[in-house]
Amino acid sequence: MTTCSFSPSSSAQGARPTRRAFLTTLTNSSLAVAGGWWSRSALAQTLATGRGNVVAVPMRARQTVSSFAPPLVNPDTLRTLARAALEAATRAGARSADIRLGDRREFQCYGSEGGFMGGLQFTYSYGLRVEVDGVIAWIGGTDPTPERIVLAAQSAVATARGLAKINTTMRRAPSEYAPLPVVTGEWRAPLQIDPFAVSPDEHTYALAGFPRLNQTFRGPVAVGEINVTWTAETRVFASSEGSMVTQYLAGMRPDIKISGFSNDPAFSGIERLMPHTIAVLPLATAGFEAVLGIAIRERVEQAMHDLVPWTQYRLGQGDVGRKELILDGPVSAAVIGQTVIPALALDRVLGEEQDVSGTSFLAPPQEILGQPLFAPVLNVSVVTGGTHFGRVQWDDDGVAPQTHRVIEHGAVVNYFTARTNVQTLRDWYTQRGQPVQPLGVARTLDVGDVPRPIPGACAVESVPNGPSLMELAASMEDGVIVRDGYINVDQQGAGGSIIDPIMFEVKKGVITRRLLNMRVEFSTKQLLKDILAVGGAGTESTITNGLIGGVPVKGIEQTVTAPALQIRDGNLMSTALRSA
């Protein structure tokens, strides 16, 4: 399913024909994106045409954000549709079936000192999975009706039956579909203030407080663009085994950028700029209360103060070659988030994603599990509970998420699994005395897409009372600290580069200068095998980790938290243009 995001310059060309009236009314109505007025009659006419999927929001409006979107679908309607689909699938011959239905909306606020703009997106979709003779088929769509969803169920069963005949002819073994406990109930994400029950004007006022810090802050650091997206969704999961759960999900995706500016007079322009993304407000299951209060602004201001000393170093070109590295929290989280985390997804390990997101350097499982691949100080866990991003009571397989380690003392001890592939690890689970069941990491951004085993939050464990970043640097004879940059990896996650890093040279435990035009090349296994030390909790940072994959190809986000890592040996390269 495709949705369309609205921006002030967008047109209705990307909309579905069935929404032409909606979008024509929208684009012709008196909705000022950043202004302070709107036409109530035009809005009422717009919403009366049906459920569209894009709308511009005037950021000075005083009514609630939810008033700019159609009413939420009644959860009873979603549950009735789920029962109709499962009954139709069973009557058509499915041995088992499960379905997800979701009514989702997103509100995005973005801007800077010059003002804020906003957009609202909403989707109503479903995804149905059926199993016939060991073959699974999937079908998804939008705007479900009882008639449409029954036809979809019958179509999915017919597809699975046809594939099963092909499997019989080709003598392929049927897939094993892990049995799961029946679950029922409701769950609501813990929020204090619903961001959709707040006016756009209040959103603007709250977020504008961050760039206003530039007016009083003294130093070569400034807050840049602010971008916050709020999500809310009613999601229903049901299965032919008897499961039926309803969840009221919520999330916040904030992005606050601050930049420093070097005072080295020998350089000018872009070379002196030191962009830095701070995780004062990481992705979270949180409400509007997360951006309120003086404490949040104090944290941003403290981050600005913390960046000032890093702008004082002179600039220069570093030496290429192999040196000791310190990756600060955001960089170590990004490296592990783009290499190890996707490589642990069992669909990639089994080759099911080879033409989409890629394969995995952590394959095959029987040669990887339990082996000491990385440094023994490395422990990586799936995190559940609290306010972590993507928090649910049941995942998209209907499984309650469990906190668990996937890397323990440098050895892979588990993969991210789903109902459709966990049986491939039966021997390993049996050896360890574990039930052969997934641990609740099957997720999809849109219920119309096939769920993938991607946890909402992962963490590299820090060392209790471990060293600070400066204490790690003090132990270095000749090396560099990498504080920011872009991660580029290969198709397996086996290696990659840290591009355009904010890098500082360390000589005999003292930071001497900031290095320009450098990058770090790495082999993932070797880099993580060469970990000398793991920082303490004070070096931890949480980043947004974006991954792609699935059918159809979509992006999905998670958080990765990690402390600073000290690496024995890193490969530094120069990106400077050199004369012949």
Secondary structure, DSSP 8 states (H G I E B T S, - for coil): -------TT--STTS-GGGHHHHHHHHHS-B-SSSS-B-HHHHHHHHHT---SEEE--TT--S-GGGGS-----HHHHHHHHHHHHHHHHHHT-SEEEEEEEEEEEEEEEEETTEEEEEEEEEEEEEEEEEETTEEEEEEEES--HHHHHHHHHHHHHHHHHHHHHHHHHT------------EEEEE---SS-GGGS-HHHHHHHHHTTGGGGGT--SSEEEEEEEEEEEEEEEEEEETTS-EEEEEEEEEEEEEEEEEE---TT--GGGGEEEEEE-SS-SBS--GGGG-SHHHHHHHHHHHHHHGGGGSS-EEE---EEEEEEE-HHHHHHHHHHTHHHHTBHHHHTTTTTTTT---SS--HHHHTT-B-S-TT--EEE--STTBTT--SS-TTS-----EEEEETTEE---B--TTTGGGGHHHHHHTT--S---S-EE-SSTTS--EE--SEEEE---TT---HHHHHHT-SEEEEE---EEEE-TTSSEEEEES--EEEEETTEEEEEEESEEEEEEHHHHHHTEEEE--GGG-EEEEEEEEETTTTEEEEEEEEE--EEEEEEEEEE------
